[in-house]
Every structure is written in structure tokens, then in C-alpha cells.
């Protein structure tokens, strides 16, 4: 009887431990990214990959205003069309999370026009077309990815 009790308790506690460990790992990785960025001397000239990592941290923490203002600032500072497309995609993601679908669609379209070959941008644009009810454009883009 005692063994059955232990098995039951362990089987209930294992999923809880998994979720707690996963959350702690995410917090640690986000803290590591932020700590690495705060050690930089020139905060206005962040590396492009670090900008995307910081945007992802802001999105996970639901800091939409920080994410949008940072990305809007760095879009004007960047020359690479691939990074600009990824910044637009992150902006579209922010607006999609706060349910401003038309604004999100415009940013996804800007990202798609910059780099139509990136699959996740095409997928995000197709998903926003589906949410907005634009079945014709959704079917066109669904065939691409």
C-alpha cells in the first residue's frame, strides 16, 4: 500500500517538476542574454543577432512597448534586408499577440516583401490572413510553404 502511495505521489510531482525546471531554464537563458547585452559599452550599436535575441526576450516577457520601440529604432539603423525582414516579422508578432491584426498584417507584408524566401515569414503572413478571414491570400501563401 505504501508503494502505491509513493508511485502516485511521484507520478503527480514529476510533471510539476518538469514545468518548474523548464521555466527556470527559460528565466536563466533570458537573464544570460540580458546580462551579456548590459555589459556592452555602446548600447546603440548592438549586434544584429543580439537585437533579435533581445526582441524574443521582450516578446516572451510580454513587454510589447519595449520590443516595438527597440525594433522600430533598429530598422532605420540596419542595411541588411534579411535583418530588416526579421525585425518586421517580430513587430508583426508583437501586434498579433495584442490582437491588432491589421497592423500585424502590414508588418508581415513588409517582411514578406523584403525577404519572400524565409519560410516562417510566409507562414506567419498566411496565419494572419487566416485570422483576418482573407481566404484567397491564405490559400495562395499556404501553397508556398
Buried (B, 14 or more C-beta within 10 A) or exposed (E): EEEEEEEEEEEEEEEEEEEEEEEEEEEEEBEEBBEEBEEEEEEEEBEBEEBBBBBBBBBEBEBBEBBBEBBEEBBEEBEEEEBBBBBBBBBBBBBBEEEBBEBBBBBBBBBBEBBBEBEEBBBBBBBBBBBBEBEEBBEEBBEEE
